[in-house]
Amino acid sequence: MGQLLKNVCDTLDDADIEYAIIGGIALSIWGEPRTTFDIDLVVAASPGQIESLCQVFRDSERFVLEPSVCPMPNVTLVRVHQVDHDKTPSELLLADLLVHEDDTAAHVIARRRKGRFLGRDYWFCSPEDLIVLKLVAARPRDKMDVLAVLSQMSDELDFDYIEQRATDVGKSVEWKDLVSQWKTQ
């Protein structure tokens, strides 16, 4: 997984495409480590740039498999793959690049921070934006992840920013519920 992360971020850097790592890997920086089976990144690209983004990965010597495009409500996933031949049997490794239709990427990229992972510096979403993204995803595991970030980072979080963004994305009630739950732990 570490080699895939390096290859994806190097490819984006080489193409001058800004990114921020989100998901389980960001959680290991801002919350608590947990197993993750893919890499998730927000990229500074618009829906009209998806084909160009795919071409960046087609042109890279680091990737031999064709990127796939998975449209979803309000976001498109550009999935890039690598085969890990060091495993028996070989394993397919996945990275999802999220291209948002709204201003989510602009917020995430504007507030991203450098962080160290596996001995190297990468761009990560801020802990506040990780919380907002987890509120939007709204799976049971995401709620646990929000509580983990609150437990680890509470003294450093910008609660006003989270409240505003939670309101912007229609998750203010969920945010308040999780804060109440965290305070009673």
N, C-alpha and C positions, 0 to 999 in steps of 0.2 A: 504494500500500500504506500510506503514511503517513496518508492521510486516513481509510482504513478503521480503522486502529489507533486514531486519535484518536476516531472516531465510536463504536467499540465501547467503549473505556474511558470516554468521556464518558457513554454510555448506562448503563454499569454504575455509575459514580459517582453519576449522577443518581438511580438506584434504590437506592443504598446497598448495593450488592452488591460484596463484596471480591473482588479478582482478583489474579492474578500471571501475568505474561507468561512463557511457557516456550518451548521449541522453538528454531527458527533465530534468532529475534530476540533471545532471551535469550542464545543462544550468541554473538551479536555483541557483547554486553556483557561476558560472562564468559570467552569463549574467543577465537574468531577470526571475523571476518565471513564469512558465506557466503550464497549466494543461497537465498531461501526463497520459496515460492509461496503461502503462506497464513500466517495468524496463529494461534497456539495460546495459549490461556489456561486456567489452572485457576481455577474460580470457587467461592466459598463458598456452595454450594447442595447440597441433598440430592436424591436421586432423586425424592422426593415433591414437589419444588419445580420440576421441569422445565417443567411447563405454565406456571407463574408466570414463570419465566425467559423462556420464549418470548413470553409476553404483553408483557413489558417491551420487547422488540424490535419486536413488532407495534405497540405504542403509540408508539414513537419516530418522530418525523418524519425521523430520519436514515436509516431503513431502509424500503424499500417492498416488498421480497421477503419471502415467508413463511419463517421459520426452519424448518429441517428437523431432525429428531431421529433420531440413528443409534445405537441401542443396541449395545454391544459388551461383551465379558466384563469385569466389574468397573468399567466406566466407560460413560457415555453422552455422546456428542458432540451438542451443540446447535450446528448450523452456521448462521451468519448470513452473508448475502451482500449485496454492493453491486455495482452496475454502474459501471464506470469508462468514462464516455462520452468522456473525453479521448483514449482510444486508438482507433485505426482498424484493424480493427473494434473495437467495444466489447468490453471484457474483464470477466468475472465475477471479483470478488475474494471470497475466503473467509476467514472466521474461525471456528475451532473452539473452543467453550467446553466444557471437560471437567468433567463432573459425576461425581465418584468415589463408588463405593459403600462404600469403606473410609475409613480416616483419612488418606489421602494429602493431600487438600485441606487438612485441618486443619494438617498439618505444613508444607505449602508456604506457606499463608497466614500462619502464625505466624512464619515466618522470612523472609518476603519483604522486599525492600529497594527503596528508591527508586533509580532510575537514569535517566540522560538518554539519549534516543533521538530523533533528528531534531529537536533543539532543544527538547524538552519532557520533563518528568519523568513517569515512569510507575512502576507497581509491577512489579517483576521477581521471579521466584523467586530464591532464594539460589543461588550456584554449587554448593553441596553438594546442594541438591534437584534442580537441573538434572542433575547427575551421576546421582542415584538414578533420576530419570525416564528418562534415557537408558539406564541399565542395564536397566530394565524393558522399554523398547521393543526393545532388543537387535537392532536392524538393523545391518548393517556400518557405515553412516554414523554411527550413534549411538556406536559404539565409537570412531571417529575423533574425534567431538565430545568424548567424555570425555577422551581424550588431549589435545585442544586446551585444555580447561578446566584440566586438571592442569598443562600447560605454562605457562599464563598466570597461574594463581592459586595455585599450590602453597604459597607462603609464607603465604597467608591462609586456606586451607581448614581446616575442622574435620574432620580425618580420623576421629576417634572417632565423630562424628555420622554420617558417610557409612558407616562400617563397621556401625554399629548399624542404620541404615535399610536398607542392602544386605542384612543378615541378616534383617530384618523382612520384606522382600519376596522373599526366597529367591534373592538374587543375590550372596551373599558370595563364592562361588568366582569369579564373573565379575569382581567388583571387585578381588579380590586378583590375578587374572591381568592386568588392565589396569594396576594399580599396578606390577607386575613389569615389564610391557612398557614403561611410561613411564620407569621407573628405568634401563632399559638403552638408552634412546634417546640 
